[in-house]
Structures are given as structure tokens and as C-alpha cells.
Amino acid sequence: MKVVLDHLTKRFPNRTKGEPDVIAVNDFTFEIPDGKLIGLLGPSGCGKSTCLNLISGLEKPTSGRVWFGDTDVTELEPENRGVGLVFQNYALYPHLTVRQNIMFPLQNLKGADKLTKEEMLRRSDEAAKMVQIENLKDRKPAQMSGGQQQRVAIARALVKMPRVLLLDEPLSNLDARLRLQTREEIRRIQRETGITTIFVTHDQEEAMSISDEIVVMKLGVLQQIGKPQEVYNDPVNLFVAQFLGTPAINTFTGEVINEKIYIGEEAVLPAPGVPNQNVWVGIRPEGFVLDENGPFTLDLTRVEIMGRDTSVVATHPFAQSPSVRAIISSENEVDADAARIRFSLKPKKVFIFEAESELRIRF
């Protein structure tokens, strides 16, 4: 099911008297293709959960429309939209077994949609099998791990055969290993069912690892849409460049002089066609090449050997963070006792942005 958000805006009254309304989602327009898994990504408070609530019908937009396929569902109640919603905190009924929790949405169907008990049992068993908890159906939530409980919540959302599946930070309460395992399960389930799925998270690694496309938000405003690697390799502004990537991009104050990028007094890279101006310079950690004759110098802090890679931690007076991190192959030998270390830079891993607007300058 294709989902279209058409100039969607949501305002909330400000709790402080006399202050303007809070705009949680601001003129949001986006088409979610049928059968795709979309990652809705941004920092806490950016409006991504509000956007999900607008799609599900739990919130009504201040303006704009929501379409499922060719049907305008903006005024349709949540129970009539055909959505499955999985919450961060599982929201399972503690007194019911796994089977009963999964079957619960089917028991509320009425009229022509009402199912026989046999059909409800069959569908709940199929949903449990899909999330691989078929041997746990007689347990209660308190007898299960966090990852197993989250699978029950997903099965409960799937048992209704929804047109759209909405996942609101479903992995936040899991430990690191379970997060990895469960996100792989979500990707598998989505591919098997072909249900259009929207996955809300503030964790860019989660979004990039399982999404067909990611939507990056900031303060209710859509910043960039695209395939995860394309957005990472081609950010439209400084916010997107800084938000995506682990370790984060290294950011420096710099300037362009005579078509060369300067960080401090060092000309680190040519910038053909770019007029003289102050800029932000972003260098991905993997954009450094160890080079004793390189144009860029860092003050070495320490060297961390991480198996396949070596992480060089350093400082620079024009860096915007206390430390600069360069990731290079462990085949390179780094003198850990050196005071300074020199690099050349990979052009495709270096971005410059306008000092005021922070928009990308292409060169």
C-alpha cells in the first residue's frame, strides 16, 4: 500500500501562555512506495513519532492530507485505516498468554469482518510462526525476554494483515545484541510479507542497516530522502552529514581561497569553481590517508588498534569537537609516540558547507 503525506503540518498549543504554538511536523510532503521499508530518522523531538501518529490516525493534522493508495484517510479513525502499530514499550497484556495477546485484535472484529474461533487460532499461530515464537504461545509476558516480548508485539500487529505496519522505536528497550537480532528479524518479516513499513528511530545505524530509504528530519522539517548509502555519501546540508555516520563526521571551520579549501593555514584540497568564502569543512573518518607528505596535520593523542582498522585520535585547533578521529587500515604503521601526524584526504569523503545556511557546496 502506497502512503502519501501531502503538506502535512501538526501544531500543538504551547504550554507557556502567550508563546506561539509548537510545530511538531512542518509542511511534510513525502510518498512512501508500496511494499518498502522506510526509516524515519532524526534526533529526539524532531517530530518523527508525531508523523507516525498522523499516519496511524492517533493524531489529526492541523493541515495537509494523508493518503493510503488512492484513498484519503485523513478523517478516518485509526481502527478503520488498516494499520498495525508496534510501540517502544511492547504494551502487552500481562494476564494474557502469548496466543491470547496475538489473538486479541481479531476478537474485536465485528460485522462482516468477524472471524470464527478456528480462523482466529489459525491466524494467530501463523503470526507466531512468522516471528519464530510458536513454541512460546502458552507463556505470559513476564516469563519472556525483552526480545521475545517485542516479537509478540510484532505478531499482534501482523495478525490483522495490516495494509501498513508502523514501528515506533521498537528496539530502544533491548540490549545491543538483541537490537541487532531483532532488527534483522524485522527486515526478514517485512520482506516476507511485503507490507509497507515505516520504522521510526533516532539510531542512524538501525535505520541505515534495514531501510530501503531513509527520511531525515529536524525540528519537524524534512531534510533529505534517499537510499541510506546515497544520503551518507551525498548529504544536502551539515545537519545530515553530522547526523549520519559512526564515528561521526569531523567538522572544522575553514575557508575557500583561490579555489582551495583551507583549514587554518593548510590548503587541504582543491575546490574548483567555488568562490572565496568562509565554510564548514566535513571530513568522514574514513576519508584520511596516512601520508608523511600530506597537506593536513593533526596533533596526535593516541592510536587505537581495532583489528581490521586503526583509529587515530587527534586534535586540531579548528575542529568543532575536542577530538578528531581518522579510521585507516591496520596495515598502516602509525608512530604512537609522534607529536603530529600528516594525512592526505580522499576528495569524495570531504564536504564543504556554507557558513551561514549550512547548505552543501558542491565542487
Secondary structure as UniProt FT lines:
FT   STRAND          3..12
FT   TURN            17..18
FT   STRAND          22..32
FT   TURN            34..35
FT   STRAND          37..41
FT   TURN            44..45
FT   HELIX           48..56
FT   STRAND          63..68
FT   TURN            69..70
FT   STRAND          71..72
FT   TURN            74..75
FT   HELIX           78..80
FT   TURN            81..82
FT   STRAND          83..86
FT   TURN            88..89
FT   TURN            94..95
FT   HELIX           98..107
FT   HELIX           111..113
FT   HELIX           117..130
FT   TURN            131..132
FT   HELIX           134..136
FT   TURN            137..138
FT   HELIX           141..143
FT   HELIX           146..158
FT   TURN            159..160
FT   STRAND          164..168
FT   TURN            170..173
FT   HELIX           176..193
FT   STRAND          196..201
FT   HELIX           204..210
FT   STRAND          213..218
FT   TURN            219..220
FT   STRAND          221..226
FT   HELIX           228..233
FT   HELIX           238..243
FT   STRAND          250..257
FT   TURN            258..259
FT   STRAND          260..263
FT   TURN            264..265
FT   STRAND          266..270
FT   TURN            272..273
FT   STRAND          277..283
FT   HELIX           285..287
FT   STRAND          288..290
FT   TURN            292..293
FT   STRAND          296..306
FT   TURN            307..308
FT   STRAND          309..315
FT   TURN            317..318
FT   STRAND          324..329
FT   TURN            330..331
FT   TURN            336..337
FT   STRAND          340..345
FT   HELIX           347..349
FT   STRAND          350..354
FT   TURN            355..357
FT   STRAND          359..361
//
